[in-house]
Amino acid sequence: MKKVAISLNSIDKVKSFVNTISKFDSDFDLISGRYVIDAKSIMGIFSLDLSQPIELTIHADDDAAILEAIKPYQV
């Protein structure tokens, strides 16, 4: 399990992010304050405060390819 701070401050970034992580079989959670949502859910992401960086939790043993894929969203 790995935690990374990401920024999704536009609609296009959210769509691109969900498409990117949906290619992986692992589970991903986005944590904003006390809310935890499935990172593969576009509707869930839009329920969060996207003006601030969000914490992404990656539930995978081998996360090197995932970290490379999400590099454009990291802060």
Sequence and secondary structure as in RCSB ss.txt:
>XXXX:A:sequence
MKKVAISLNSIDKVKSFVNTISKFDSDFDLISGRYVIDAKSIMGIFSLDLSQPIELTIHADDDAAILEAIKPYQV
>XXXX:A:secstr
 EEEEE   SHHHHHHHHHHHTTSSSEEEEEETTEEEETT HHHHHTS TTS EEEEEE S  HHHHHHTGGGB 
